[in-house]
Amino acid sequence: MTTISQTAGRSLRPSSSGFFSTLVNAAYGLFDRLERRSAVKTLNELDDRALRDIGINRSQIEDAVYGQFKAELTRYL
């Protein structure tokens, strides 16, 4: 079974300014986007029963990965 990264919710971006930090921020943004796409793909590969076990259904996968699902998830915690 494939695992989803534990760093999806954490920001690793540096706080300094300038060209180099802009370049680094762009790289982190790209890495974050690729990681979230991988999480969506992994969740789409699960069956409906496994998704129910973690508290979402198939139509809520992208909202859950991109953080737009928090109000619904906190209801079950």
C-alpha positions as a Markdown table, in Angstrom:
| # | Residue | x | y | z |
|---|---|---|---|---|
| 1 | Met | 0.0 | 0.0 | 0.0 |
| 2 | Thr | 1.2 | 3.5 | -0.8 |
| 3 | Thr | 1.6 | 6.0 | 2.0 |
| 4 | Ile | 0.9 | 9.7 | 1.9 |
| 5 | Ser | 3.6 | 12.1 | 3.0 |
| 6 | Gln | 3.4 | 13.5 | 6.5 |
| 7 | Thr | 4.8 | 16.9 | 5.4 |
| 8 | Ala | 1.8 | 17.9 | 3.2 |
| 9 | Gly | 0.5 | 20.3 | 5.8 |
| 10 | Arg | 3.8 | 21.9 | 6.8 |
| 11 | Ser | 5.4 | 24.8 | 5.1 |
| 12 | Leu | 9.2 | 24.5 | 4.6 |
| 13 | Arg | 9.7 | 27.8 | 2.8 |
| 14 | Pro | 12.4 | 30.2 | 4.0 |
| 15 | Ser | 11.4 | 33.7 | 5.2 |
| 16 | Ser | 14.1 | 35.8 | 3.6 |
| 17 | Ser | 13.6 | 38.1 | 0.6 |
| 18 | Gly | 15.4 | 38.5 | -2.8 |
| 19 | Phe | 15.8 | 36.6 | -6.0 |
| 20 | Phe | 17.2 | 33.5 | -4.4 |
| 21 | Ser | 14.4 | 33.2 | -1.9 |
| 22 | Thr | 11.9 | 33.8 | -4.8 |
| 23 | Leu | 13.5 | 30.9 | -6.7 |
| 24 | Val | 13.5 | 28.7 | -3.6 |
| 25 | Asn | 9.8 | 29.5 | -2.9 |
| 26 | Ala | 8.9 | 28.6 | -6.4 |
| 27 | Ala | 10.7 | 25.3 | -6.1 |
| 28 | Tyr | 8.9 | 24.6 | -2.8 |
| 29 | Gly | 5.6 | 25.5 | -4.4 |
| 30 | Leu | 6.3 | 23.1 | -7.3 |
| 31 | Phe | 7.3 | 20.4 | -4.8 |
| 32 | Asp | 4.1 | 21.0 | -2.8 |
| 33 | Arg | 1.9 | 20.8 | -5.9 |
| 34 | Leu | 3.5 | 17.6 | -7.0 |
| 35 | Glu | 3.1 | 16.1 | -3.5 |
| 36 | Arg | -0.6 | 17.0 | -3.4 |
| 37 | Arg | -1.2 | 15.6 | -6.9 |
| 38 | Ser | 0.5 | 12.3 | -5.7 |
| 39 | Ala | -1.8 | 12.3 | -2.7 |
| 40 | Val | -4.9 | 12.7 | -4.9 |
| 41 | Lys | -3.7 | 9.9 | -7.1 |
| 42 | Thr | -3.1 | 7.6 | -4.1 |
| 43 | Leu | -6.5 | 8.3 | -2.6 |
| 44 | Asn | -8.2 | 7.7 | -6.0 |
| 45 | Glu | -6.6 | 4.3 | -6.1 |
| 46 | Leu | -8.3 | 3.3 | -2.8 |
| 47 | Asp | -11.7 | 1.5 | -2.8 |
| 48 | Asp | -14.8 | 3.2 | -1.4 |
| 49 | Arg | -14.6 | 1.2 | 1.8 |
| 50 | Ala | -11.1 | 2.4 | 2.6 |
| 51 | Leu | -12.2 | 6.0 | 1.8 |
| 52 | Arg | -15.1 | 5.6 | 4.2 |
| 53 | Asp | -12.7 | 4.4 | 6.9 |
| 54 | Ile | -10.8 | 7.6 | 6.7 |
| 55 | Gly | -14.0 | 9.7 | 6.7 |
| 56 | Ile | -14.3 | 10.9 | 3.1 |
| 57 | Asn | -16.0 | 9.8 | -0.1 |
| 58 | Arg | -14.7 | 9.8 | -3.6 |
| 59 | Ser | -16.1 | 13.2 | -4.5 |
| 60 | Gln | -14.3 | 14.8 | -1.5 |
| 61 | Ile | -10.8 | 13.7 | -2.3 |
| 62 | Glu | -9.5 | 16.9 | -3.8 |
| 63 | Asp | -11.1 | 19.1 | -1.2 |
| 64 | Ala | -9.5 | 17.0 | 1.5 |
| 65 | Val | -6.1 | 17.1 | 0.0 |
| 66 | Tyr | -6.2 | 20.8 | -0.8 |
| 67 | Gly | -7.5 | 21.8 | 2.7 |
| 68 | Gln | -11.0 | 22.9 | 1.8 |
| 69 | Phe | -12.6 | 20.1 | 3.8 |
| 70 | Lys | -11.5 | 20.9 | 7.3 |
| 71 | Ala | -15.0 | 21.8 | 8.7 |
| 72 | Glu | -16.3 | 18.4 | 7.7 |
| 73 | Leu | -13.3 | 16.4 | 9.0 |
| 74 | Thr | -13.3 | 18.1 | 12.4 |
| 75 | Arg | -16.8 | 16.9 | 13.0 |
| 76 | Tyr | -15.4 | 13.3 | 13.4 |
| 77 | Leu | -12.4 | 14.1 | 15.6 |
